Each structure stands twice: as structure tokens, then as C-alpha cells.
């Protein structure tokens, strides 16, 4: 008989154990091993049964056991000490508190968060990155408020049919049985957030609070009775449903998220955010909502409100391919923001303009969420150096007057949260060998750990992975319909002593899950080599609607099922955070073979490196900038080959060559003590050279110093004195756009400056070039028009490559009323050299000369 209602009966803990509730409800336990060990000590068997979930554990343990523990002074002392440590962590000054006048608060919006497997609100790298961002912010004391949605079915669980086809299930989550609390008003009533929908409908959401260390994470949930007309399903699952369903999710995230932040700040006396960080385009409507607030509540016109919003907004793109961007039909967006939902100060036409693909090749019928995100943000970034380059090319059409290198999209390379991803055995080793405080700065001390100790821990991690892989493969085969009697071979699946290569990620086509299968006979020889065997542990999910991705999964599984190789290759279904925390540390080598340059960053290899794994990767994402020849291997790419089939063939062959001749050779090359000393040298070098770089703490510090602080300063300048700066910038921008066609560069000449007193007329290395320009600026003032020399090496077509910029100084007006600009540029490189001159608008509140996308060149350019 099925129950018609579900509820959770909370355990009433004895007073000495009451801090356990506080510890369970703060997600710091997900990266704090002493807290996890405390919960495990309550009942180790139950701890495994509830999959390391403290909230479920407290509901599953019998009251007799709690009574027993309450009488145990040693255990209650441990509870009190752990709770005191948490309170100290939540209140003591951190890195951020030592900064001079940083942002009072930052709002961070993301459609998914990977905090812990207990709270499955993520699908892949974007969510894991967002979770690591919040954790690192907490550790650094950065006052971030996270905003997202609570999906009642989360992302799907993956299983396999007998023939290897991916199957999906969506287990229902009970928020009352998760480490969440409802946001309530002073009267105890749950807060409600409302947004408008067409035809006078309203979508209502409650707000759940997940406490991520010091960081509050607000999650909006529409599964409430007020949404009886179908709105309950808006937050049913991550990245699911029709375009209209997705639009409702993104309106709720952006518009509802701002309203949730306002409610949270008012209830908790938390300072309002000065900076708004949009993690991908899904939350872009937050800018539209902030414009509405300023027009309705502060009396600003649309352009002034836009200027104020842009000043304090940061947009991070994670998408290296146009197909990965959310697009909606313009008519659908107009329907949702027009009619009864129209705000008087925010005309629907202006909203549509924000997402319009006005650049060459754009679709006039599409509303582009990433384009809107960029237009609503004064600052933007990609997530690795290479991805920054790709993003500047990809979105360069929004800044038509500038070459790709000058497009105002910078990059901050992602990082990973060490205490989430470093295996407890590694932490135990470091603290045992180097002291209890060594994890604060472990990497420079790795040289003090012996080769023997490093190799022993690597072997222990590999053996643990083999045990876990056997368990998961056994359970998967049972689910596929096999009987226990035919699964005896799994006891010899994988060898704890063999070179183990891992590959785990989502399965879009560009990540090339099956590149390793390109030459199956050669792969088989590598796997079954008796002297130097290689084994593969693989995991990954295809999107439920991606049949192409599912076919790739099936192709791999069918190969792994073959009797001749099945003991050397394991596919582990349902890749999630819990699996990753055992899979990544146990692999000797982490494989990544995307189609370059389509991997934005690819942080899984960073997690492997922190555990002493070596990377074997295409030079894409973060590996492109941090591979140094000694911390792993770079798979050669066939970048100039247009035929994708031929390219895959060439790169697969290069992969096999590296594994056979370099990777396996070094792994199995042992000294007299049986140690692979050259391999261990690479492990040690990886830890010391990559360790500090790949940390999420470094990443968040970069965001604070390079983007959050400048954004806060811009925001303050825009909003000061009743938004005088924003009003001024809006009026100025409108005026400059109208008058800019009057700007013309009418004459440019240059003469060589002497080098070393020689007085030579020819340009010489080490000398200078004095450039003069006559510029007509019409009704604009000289201080509104900056003139720049753009110079550097040129190619055969006279195109500037890696150009430098130098400002020319206004030196007066000629007899015809033309403005004269001059300046000297240094000639620091020999060979083909070129220059040009351009004019760009200037205002003190612009973040870069390219911000407005306006530039005038000489007519001959």
C-alpha cells in the first residue's frame, strides 16, 4: 500500500549531543574530515548505509545508541570540540578580512551546485566548479551569497540495459531529509518569492537555505501548493523540459533569485551585494530584474539603470561552442516579458535587444542568453587562458571595432577545492610525514617525503579503486540482468599492481569518449600485454536527450564486455561526486582527449594531480597553459586537419604511441628496490609545480582581486550621490553613439627618432617612431576621444599580430580645426613592422576602451 503523504520525523538528541544537528546542517562536513569521522563513529555500519549523509544518519540511529553516546564523556567531549571548531571557523577573520575596502558582499548565481553527493543538484563540471567556488570562498572568508534552484529530482541516475544502453531514473528528493532549512520570516512563516508569467499567472517559490561553511546558498523551489496550475514542475529536474519550461527555470533563477537575495538580506541584516556574478548565461535575467528595481524604486530611466547594473556585474562563460548556449525564440521571450508582465521602465523591446544576435551570422529570431549576459556585465571572463582566447573569437561580433585580442573578455583559470578532492589517505600521509598543520601549505614540503612512502600511498589508492570498481561493476551486471553465478570473473577485474588510466566526464561528442577505441586491436594489445599491462577505468553520463552520446556509451560498454579484455577495462555507471572521490585518486594517469579547443577548462585532471596522478591530455583548457613537459604527457593534435575522421585517426594513434612507449615504459621501469623512481619524480614534480596553481583558493583570490574589487569600485562610482555616475554615463553614452560618425582620422604620418644619437632617418631597432595624426572629432570634446597607435609585427597581408597599444597625446588644433595627436612608440623588434592609428571613446566610468565597441580607423584601413 502506497503512502499518500511523506514526512520526516526528526530525532530528538540528548542535550550533550545536540551540537550534532548544527554540525550536520552545515555542509562544511563535506570537506572537513574530523567532522565526517565524528559522524562515522556514531554507527559505522549505518554511516555506510546512508552513504555518508549526516542528516540521514541522525534519523536512522536508534535512540538507545544516542543515550549510550550521551553517557560517554570522551565522545561528548569530541562533539563539543568539533562544534567549537566549526563556530571558530565561522567567525574568525580570514584572508578576505585583511583586504582594504573589498566588496561588502557578492551574489553568485549558478543553475547547478556540486557541494556533495548528498545534495545532487549538479550534472557536471559547471556545478562542481560552482560548489568548489563557494567552498573556497568560505575558507577565505569571502562574503558570497549563492543562488540557485532546488530540483526535486536532481539530475538523473544512470544504469545500463543488458546490451549497454543508458537508462535514466529520477529519484525523488525529500528536502526535509536534506541538510536544508526553509528561509522564514520573523513570524516563522516560510518566505515566498513570486514572479509573473503570461496570462496573469504567477509562479511562486519557497526558498531553502544550504549553509556551505560561511556561505549561505539560497535554493528556490516551486513544488508547493500555490502552483497548482502546473508550476510545481518548474523545478522538477535539472536541464529538462521544453523551451518554455527552461525559460521559466531561468526566469526563476535570475528574477526570483534577486528577490530571494533581497529577502535573505533583510531578514538576516546582511549587507546587500555590491557585485553580482553570473556563472554562465542561465541566470542572465538577474540583470533585467535589477534594472526593473532601479526604474521602479529609484526612478532611473532604462539606460541609467543599465549603466548601474553593468558596473557591478561579472559574467563568466564556460561554453566554448555556440551550440552549448541557451537560446530562446524571441517571440517566446516577448510573450513572457510583455503584456501584463511589462514593467513601465523596462520595455520588452529593450529586453529583446539585450539578447539579440546582431553580429554577422547571428539568428535574428533567437534570444541568446550568453549575449544578454555579456551585454549586462561590464566585466567578463573565460575559465582558462585558451578558453579566454576562444571566447574573444566566439563573441567578438559584439565589439565590431576591435580585433579578437582586444575583446573585453579576460580569463581566470578554474581551480578545485583541495579538501574536497584530496583523498583522506593522502591527507593522513602528509600530516603524518610533515606535521598536523602541513595541509595548510603542503606542496613545497613534498620533497621531504621519501620515494618509498609516495609509492606506497599511490599503491594503496589504486588498490582501493580496484575494490570499489569490482563492487560497482558487480552491482551493475546484476542490474543488467546477470545472475551471480556468471559473475565470478569480476573477482579478477583489474589488477591492483597494473598501470591504471582513468577517464570520466560528461559525454558530448567533442569530449570523444570513444577515441580510445579507434584501433581496437592495438588497444587490446595494450590492455593484455603480459609484461606491461594497461587497464582502464571509465565513467560518464550522456544527456537523456542525447541519443548520439548514448550510442557512444553503448559502444564503449560493448567493447568492455568482450571476454578478451573485460578483466582490464571497467565502465562504472552513475558517475557522481561520491564516485569521483575514489576514482580520481586511484588512477595513475588521468586521460582527457577533447577536440581542441572545445574544452573550456576540464578540472578533473586537476583533482587527479592533487592526489599524485599524472595527466595524459590534449593541450586544451587548463592543460594548455600548465603542461611543462615533466608533469604528464601532451597528446599531439592534428589542428590543421579538416576531416574529423582523419583527425581522430591521427590523434588516436598518437595516444596509443604515448601510452605504449612513454607512459607504460616509465611506470614499469623499476629500480633494485622495485620503485619506479622516474615515475615518482614526475609525481613529486606534479605536486610541487601544479599543486598551488590548481587550487580553488587561488581561483577565488583571482576573482576577488581582478574582478570583484574593480566591479565594486565601478558600482560605487555609478550609484554614488543618487546614481549620479550611472545617469552621467547613460547620457554620455547616448550622446557619443549619436555623434561618433563625425569622428574621422584624416591624416597619419611618422618619422624615425634617433637611436643612440646617430640621427638616422631610417627606423632602427632600439629607436623610436614618432606618430602624428590629424583627427576630426566633430562636436565631441578632445578628452572624450582617445587616439591610439596600434603597432607590432605584420604578416604577408599586413595584418598586425600580437599588437601593442600606445596612447597619442592631444597637442592642439590645426588651422582647419582638426585635432592634432602625437606620440612615440618604441621599436623593440626587428623584421616586418606595421602600425595604424585609431580613435576610441573615453569616459572615466568605462572599464576598457573596447567596452562600447566603437573605434574609428584611417580610411585606408
C-alpha positions, -999 to +999 in steps of 0.1 A: +000+000+000+015+034-010+015+063+014-003+094+001+020+118+021+056+118+032+072+135+062+104+132+081+104+125+118+134+143+133+154+127+160+154+145+194+191+143+205+201+142+242+215+176+253+252+166+252+247+155+216+226+185+204+256+201+186+254+172+161+224+189+145+244+221+140+273+201+125+250+181+102+232+212+088+264+230+079+279+215+047+314+221+060+314+184+070+316+176+032+352+188+032+361+185+069+374+150+077+373+154+115+335+161+113+329+132+090+349+109+113+328+120+142+296+110+124+311+078+113+319+070+150+282+071+159+275+040+139+300+029+112+276+004+096+247+029+094+272+055+081+278+033+051+241+025+047+232+062+045+261+069+021+279+092+044+249+115+049+249+130+084+212+141+083+200+107+073+223+091+099+208+111+127+174+099+116+185+062+113+203+056+145+183+042+174+177+063+205+194+037+226+226+043+208+223+081+213+217+075+250+248+054+252+269+080+234+255+108+256+268+090+286+303+086+270+323+117+282+350+111+257+325+112+228+306+142+241+338+160+246+347+152+210+312+166+199+318+198+218+353+202+205+341+197+169+312+221+173+336+247+188+359+243+159+330+250+135+320+281+153+355+294+153+357+287+116+325+306+110+336+337+129+374+342+128+390+366+104+402+350+072+422+362+042+393+385+029+390+403+062+425+417+058+417+434+025+413+471+023+377+481+014+367+450-006+331+444-017+307+442+012+290+411-004+289+392-037+259+374-051+269+343-071+242+328-094+245+294-109+220+269-123+237+240-105+259+233-075+281+203-067+286+206-030+283+169-020+267+138-035+242+141-006+227+171-023+226+161-060+220+194-076+246+192-104+252+175-137+289+181-144+318+205-144+298+237-142+281+226-110+312+211-094+331+243-102+303+264-085+304+242-054+342+245-052+339+283-057+316+285-027+337+263-005+369+282-013+351+315-007+341+301+027+376+291+035+389+326+025+361+345+043+347+360+011+311+372+018+293+354-010+256+346-012+250+317-035+218+315-055+203+285-074+173+263-078+163+232-058+155+204-083+132+178-066+146+151-088+180+165-092+200+151-122+193+116-133+208+083-121+224+062-148+221+025-152+226+001-181+205-023-200+217-058-209+230-045-242+247-015-227+222+012-235+220+040-209+189+041-188+178+070-166+158+073-134+150+104-114+147+096-077+125+120-058+144+141-032+128+150+001+141+184+011+131+178+047+156+150+048+185+170+033+208+195+050+185+223+042+163+247+062+135+269+049+140+306+048+114+320+072+103+355+082+104+368+117+069+355+122+081+320+114+062+319+081+081+305+051+093+332+027+075+332-007+091+346-039+067+354-068+075+361-105+050+369-132+041+346-162+019+353-192-019+354-189-018+369-154-003+337-140+022+337-112+050+313-103+056+310-066+087+296-049+098+289-014+135+293-005+157+267+010+189+276+027+220+254+025+248+266+047+281+260+029+306+268+057+303+306+060+284+309+027+246+308+025+232+291-006+196+301-015+178+274-035+143+283-050+117+255-051+083+257-069+070+224-056+044+240-034+006+241-034+003+277-047+015+264-081-014+240-086-017+250-123+015+231-133+041+255-119+051+228-093+071+211-121+093+241-129+120+229-106+114+192-112+147+184-128+180+199-139+181+209-176+149+192-185+117+200-203+105+222-232+120+256-242+092+272-222+100+251-192+136+261-194+127+297-198+106+295-166+136+280-148+159+307-159+134+335-151+130+320-117+168+317-112+175+353-123+144+373-113+133+351-084+170+348-073+173+386-069+141+387-049+153+358-027+186+377-021+167+408-011+145+388+013+175+370+028+195+402+034+165+419+050+159+390+074+195+385+084+207+421+083+233+410+057+247+438+035+232+439+000+256+426-026+278+452-044+288+426-071+267+401-090+285+372-105+266+353-133+280+318-137+270+311-173+240+326-191+213+306-174+209+333-147+212+363-170+177+376-162+191+388-128+203+419-147+168+426-161+153+423-126+179+447-112+171+472-140+134+469-131+142+476-094+161+507-103+135+521-127+105+514-103+121+520-070+148+546-077+132+565-106+161+558-131+155+556-168+164+524-185+198+535-198+209+548-164+197+516-147+215+496-173+247+515-166+244+510-128+237+473-133+266+467-157+291+484-134+287+458-107+281+427-128+305+399-138+297+373-164+316+340-166+313+319-197+320+282-197+309+275-232+334+271-260+309+262-287+278+282-299+256+251-297+261+250-259+245+283-253+208+286-243+187+303-269+150+310-269+127+322-296+124+360-294+086+356-296+086+334-265+107+359-245+084+387-257+054+368-245+069+364-211+082+399-206+055+418-225+017+421-220+007+420-183+043+414-173+056+446-188+073+470-164+068+506-174+105+514-172+117+482-189+101+480-224+101+445-238+119+458-269+149+468-247+150+433-232+149+417-266+177+439-277+199+426-248+198+391-262+197+399-299+223+382-322+231+414-341+266+403-353+273+387-386+259+351-388+235+357-359+200+345-359+175+374-359+148+351-344+169+340-314+173+354-279+208+344-268+213+341-230+251+344-232+249+375-253+225+391-228+249+381-200+277+399-218+257+430-225+245+432-189+281+428-175+309+454-176+333+425-169+335+390-183+359+361-183+366+326-196+378+298-174+413+292-188+438+312-209+429+292-240+392+295-233+396+332-230+411+333-265+382+311-278+356+333-261+371+365-276+368+350-310+334+335-304+318+367-291+340+392-309+310+403-331+296+422-301+327+445-303+329+452-340+356+478-339+382+456-323+404+427-331+398+395-311+427+400-286+411+433-275+376+420-269+370+427-232+367+391-220+396+381-198+403+347-182+406+332-148+416+296-148+394+274-128+406+256-097+395+228-074+388+226-037+417+206-022+400+194+009+370+181-011+391+162-037+423+151-019+418+116-007+418+112+032+447+087+028+468+115+012+459+139+039+468+113+065+501+107+048+510+144+046+501+151+082+519+121+094+551+128+075+551+166+077+531+175+108+494+183+116+494+217+100+511+206+068+479+207+048+478+245+050+508+246+026+518+210+017+533+214-018+566+229-010+573+202+015+566+172-007+604+168-013+607+157+023+586+126+017+605+095+006+600+078-027+590+046-009+563+064+010+549+082-021+548+049-040+531+031-011+503+056-009+498+055-047+495+017-045+470+019-016+449+043-036+450+021-067+440-010-046+411+009-031+399+019-065+401-017-078+380-029-048+354-001-055+354-008-092+347-045-087+318-037-064+303-013-088+307-035-118+292-064-100+262-044-089+258-030-125+258-065-140+232-077-116+211-047-126+216-056-162+200-090-156+231-112-150+230-138-123+256-140-095+267-174-108+280-159-141+299-131-124+328-149-108+352-133-133+347-099-116+369-111-087+399-107-110+386-075-127+416-051-128+450-057-112+460-036-081+496-035-095+488-025-131+491+009-147+456+023-143+443+051-166+411+069-158+386+087-180+354+102-166+333+131-178+300+140-195+296+125-230+291+152-255+307+143-288+336+168-285+349+150-254+355+119-276+347+091-251+354+065-278+386+079-293+404+052-274+385+026-295+397+039-328+421+010-332+406-018-311+433-043-319+460-020-308+441-011-277+436-047-269+473-054-272+480-026-247+454-039-223+465-076-224+503-070-225+516-096-200+547-076-191+534-041-191+496-043-188+474-012-190+439-010-175+411+015-180+385+027-155+358+048-173+327+066-163+304+092-178+268+102-185+252+112-217+224+138-215+190+119-215+180+136-248+214+129-265+210+096-283+243+101-300+260+103-267+242+072-255+254+053-286+290+063-276+284+049-241+270+017-256+299+013-280+324+015-252+304-008-229+301-035-256+339-034-261+344-036-223+321-066-222+343-086-246+358-116-228+393-110-240+395-075-224+368-074-197+393-080-169+413-049-180+385-023-185+357-013-163+328+011-170+313+024-138+277+036-141+262+067-125+293+089-123+288+114-094+308+132-068+310+102-045+324+080-073+349+107-083+363+110-048+375+074-051+381+071-089+403+102-094+428+095-066+432+058-076+442+064-112+479+066-120+471+086-152+441+108-160+431+108-197+415+138-214+412+138-252+387+165-263+386+180-297+408+211-292+399+239-284+364+229-273+373+221-236+367+253-216+389+241-187+385+204-177+391+204-139+390+166-133+427+164-142+435+190-116+418+167-090+439+138-101+471+159-099+464+168-063+464+131-055+496+124-073+481+114-106+497+123-139+478+138-168+477+125-203+458+151-222+452+170-254+466+205-248+433+221-242+417+240-213+440+243-183+465+217-196+474+240-225+488+266-201+503+245-173+518+214-191+555+218-187+569+185-201+575+169-167+541+168-151+525+144-175+521+140-213+506+161-240+488+142-268+498+158-301+469+173-320+461+175-358+448+210-356+451+217-394+433+185-405+397+194-415+384+158-420+372+149-385+376+112-392+412+116-402+419+139-373+405+113-349+426+086-365+459+107-362+452+117-326+443+082-315+475+069-330+494+095-311+476+085-279+485+048-284+521+057-290+524+077-259+508+050-237+529+022-252+563+039-255+563+067-228+537+061-201+539+024-196+576+024-200+581+049-172+556+032-150+571-003-152+608+009-151+618-001-116+650+002-096+666-025-074+641-018-046+611-022-070+604+015-072+596+034-104+619+063-095+614+083-126+576+080-123+578+091-087+599+121-098+571+131-121+546+127-092+567+148-069+571+175-096+534+175-104+525+181-067+551+209-062+545+227-095+508+222-102+495+219-066+494+256-058+481+266-092+451+242-094+435+253-061+401+269-060+415+292-033+439+307-059+410+309-083+387+328-058+415+351-049+420+359-086+383+367-089+383+389-058+414+409-068+410+411-106+372+413-110+352+416-077+371+445-063+372+465-096+335+458-101+327+470-066+346+502-072+328+508-105+295+501-088+302+526-061+311+552-086+279+545-105+255+546-076+271+574-055+250+606-050+217+592-061+231+572-090+247+604-105+275+584-121+251+560-138+230+588-151+260+607-163+274+576-181+240+568-197+236+604-211+272+604-223+269+570-240+238+580-258+254+613-270+286+596-280+269+569-301+249+597-319+280+618-326+306+592-332+300+591-370+315+626-370+349+612-359+374+607-387+412+602-388+422+624-418+459+621-419+487+600-403+524+602-407+555+591-389+593+598-386+620+578-371+636+590-338+674+588-335+689+557-319+719+563-297+725+598-311+731+586-346+704+609-361+695+582-387+664+587-407+656+550-410+638+531-383+663+511-363+659+485-335+660+503-301+649+536-316+615+552-318+588+562-342+571+595-338+535+592-350+513+622-358+476+621-365+450+647-375+416+638-363+382+654-368+361+649-337+330+670-346+310+680-315+329+658-291+355+672-268+392+661-270+390+644-237+361+623-249+382+609-278+414+589-271+436+583-301+459+553-300+488+539-321+483+502-327+516+486-338+537+454-340+547+426-363+528+422-395+522+392-417+523+390-455+489+406-457+499+435-435+477+422-407+490+432-372+498+402-350+501+405-312+497+442-315+507+467-288+488+499-279+502+533-272+483+565-264+488+596-285+486+629-267+464+658-278+487+686-287+464+712-302+443+721-332+455+729-367+443+758-390+414+737-403+401+729-368+414+693-368+428+679-336+465+670-335+477+639-316+513+628-313+533+601-296+565+580-298+564+542-300+595+520-293+609+498-320+618+467-299+616+440-326+634+437-359+617+424-390+584+433-407+567+460-387+535+479-391+513+504-374+479+522-376+460+547-356+425+546-342+401+567-322+381+553-293+356+569-269+367+576-233+348+581-201+362+576-166+334+550-158+342+527-188+361+496-178+380+494-211+384+513-244+366+484-261+335+485-239+313+504-263+325+486-294+333+519-311+365+525-330+374+547-359+404+538-382+420+557-411+401+554-443+428+533-459+425+507-430 
